Amino acid sequence: MKTKIIAASLFAFTAAAVGLYPAYQTRGAVEPPPEAIPAQVLTSQQPLIEVVFVLDTTGSMAGLIQAAKEKIWSIASTMSAAQTAPVIRMGLVAYRDRGDDYVTRVVDLSEDLDSVYATLMDFHAGGGGDGPESVNQALFDAVHGVSWSRDPDAYKVIFLVGDAPPHMDYQDDVKYPATMEAAKARGIVVNAIQCGNHGGTAPRWKHIAQLGDGHFFRVDQAGGAVAIATPFDERLARLSAEIDRTRLYYGSDEKRAEKQRKLDASDKLHAAATPASRARRATFNASPSGAKNLIGDSELVDDVASGRVELEAIDRDQLPEPLQTMAPEEQKAVIAETAQRRQALQKEIRDLARQRADYLEEKVEEAGGAEESLDSRIYGAVREQAGKKGLRYGEDALAY
């Protein structure tokens, strides 16, 4: 009983105030960050997918921004469904125009999709209204201001999403043809998704996609994403929160502070995201690729249970604080109980995720399919382009 009480207190210990993944604001050329490749990417046998969404956040894009908040986990789940589960890193570039609150805001590529999502939750539509936007700057920042890997076998892709053409009259920015040439040199594919029917956007978007070796397609102003609630969403959302509370991070003060920011991001999404979005996250986290987001590194339960780390080899002051005052046998008991609890939760999530997928497939078929949806269009591009890098997807890989 005592061990169970201690374990419960450890779960409560992981909750904290909201923290956001670092984002920065820029106007004009940015200094490219050093190309940072996580150690687990360098040593992993898994293929690598890096995707950056370049998203217009001006006033007319409210519907699409909401769709992005709802669907980012489905997109991640679809990408993770390759026959060899890939490592997935995501990033964001939000853009508006000169004279608005910001020109661009960049969120660097990361396997910690929770932190990326926590930042996406703070993006709201505003500004704009004068037609063209700072698309050139946004694309430049996506190519030069993000830490793309140097792995030549990685599938590196940008999805430009917006409804207005670029300003071509600014004299002090880099025009998109030059940026597309740089993207091609780095092996980055650029797709262009037009929202709505602004007549001046399509020619530029098609040109960007052509130069970027990508696809152009149009969706309605709200994004056209499939949005179907299921009877399994609430339960999956609750299970997602429960499994998050099994995470215990260790290491230096700096490392634990870094991991606390990850926990804060998870708490934020549980507090503010819809049950459907949290259910999609639970489904992604239950996949082999999703383990990178759910667990990450320096997680005590996973490292000890897997045998990668000996508990005795960790300095007491680098353990989670509640464990520091326990006897070694108590520490081991807490870790074992937590591992067992996590395993049971993962099984229940996987079972419910399968039932949810079957339910959605049936509902989409009843509605006549979803070939023109944002979900389907993105999957079509990923399937073709990632296939050139050796990733193979089945017919049923599309997640909703």
Residue, then its C-alpha position, 0 to 999 in steps of 0.5 A: m500500500k505504501t508503495k502505491i501511495i508513493a507511486a500516486s504521488l509521483f504521478a502528481f509530481t509530474a504536473a506543472a505550469v504551462g511551458l512552450y517550445p521555444a519560438y522566435q519572431t523574425r523579419g528579414a533574413v534569419e541566421p540559419p541555426p546549426e544543423a542539429i541531429p539528435a543522437q537517437v536519429l543518428t544511431s537509429q535504424q529507423p527511417l527519418i521523416e522531417v516535416v515543416f508546416v508553413l502556415d498563414t495565420t492571418g484573419s481569413m485562415a481561422g478555419l484552417i488553423q483550427a483544422a490544423k490543431e485538430k488534425i496534426w496527430s492524424i497526420a503524424s499517425t499517417m506518416s508513422a504507418a510506413q512498413t518500417a516505423p519512421v522517426i518523425r520530427m515536426g516544425l512550424v513556421a507561422y506567417r503574416d505580413r509586415g505591419d502585423d504583430y509578427v512576420t514569421r514565427v518559427v518552431d524548430l523541428s523536434e521529435d517532441l510533438d507535444s511541445v510543437y503542438a503546445t505552440l500551435m495551440d497558441f496560434h490564432a488568426g489575425g492581421g492581414g487583409d491587404g491581399p498578398e502576405s510574407v510568403n517569401q519570408a516564410l519559405f526562406d525561414a522554413v528552409h534556412g531557419v530550421s535544423w534540417s538533418r544532413d541525412p540524404d535518405a531522410y524524407k524532408v518536406i514542407f507543406l505551405v498552407g495559405d490563401a493569398p499570394p506572396h508579396m513580390d514587391y518587397q525589395d529586401d527579401v529573398k524571392y521564392p524561386a531562389t529559396m526553392e533552389a536552396a530547398k532542392a539542394r538540401g533535398i527538401v520537397v515543397n508542397a503548396i496547399q491553397c485554401g479557398n479560391h483567391g484567383g491570384t494565389a493559384p498561379r504562384w502556389k503552382h509555381i512554388a510546387q513545381l519548383g519544389d518538386g512537390h504537389f499543388f492542391r486546393v482545399d476549401q477555406a476551412g481546410g476540408a479536413v475530416a472531422i468525425a467524433t467517435p464514441f471512443d474519444e473521451r476514453l482515449a483522451r483520459l487514458s492518454a492523460e493517465i499514461d502521461r502520468t507514468r513518466l519519470y525523468y531523471g538526470s542533471d538539473e538542466k535535463r530535468a528542467e528540459k523534461q519538465r517543459k515537455l510535461d508542461a506541454s502535455d498538461k497544456l494540451h490535456a487542459a485545452a485540446t478537444p477530446a478528439s484531438r487527444a484521442r488522435r494523440a493517444t493513437f499516435n503515441a501507441s505507435p512505434s513512432g509515437a514512443k519518441n513523443l510519449i517517452g523521449d529520452s532520460e525516462l527512468v521507467d523505460d530505461v530501467a525496465s528495458g535494461r538500458v540503465e542500471l538503477e544503481a548507476i544513477d546518482r541519487d540527486q539525479l533521480p526524480e525528487p520523490l525517489q531520492t529519499m527512498a530505499p533502493e528496494e522501494q525505488k525498484a518497486v515503484i518503477a516496476e509497478t509503474a512499468q506494469r501500469r504503463q503496459a496495461l494502459q498501452k494495451e487498452i489504448r491500442d485496442l480502443a485505437r483499432q476500434r476507433a479506426d474501424y468506426l471512422e472507416e465505416k463513417v467515411e465510407e457512408a459519407g461517400g469517401a474523403e478523396e478531396s479532404l485535406d487528410s487525403r491530399i496530404y497522405g497522397a503527397v506523403r505516400e508518393q514522395a516518401g516512397k522515393k526514399g524507400l518508405r512504403y505505405g499500405e492502402d489503409a495507412l490514412a488516419y483520421 
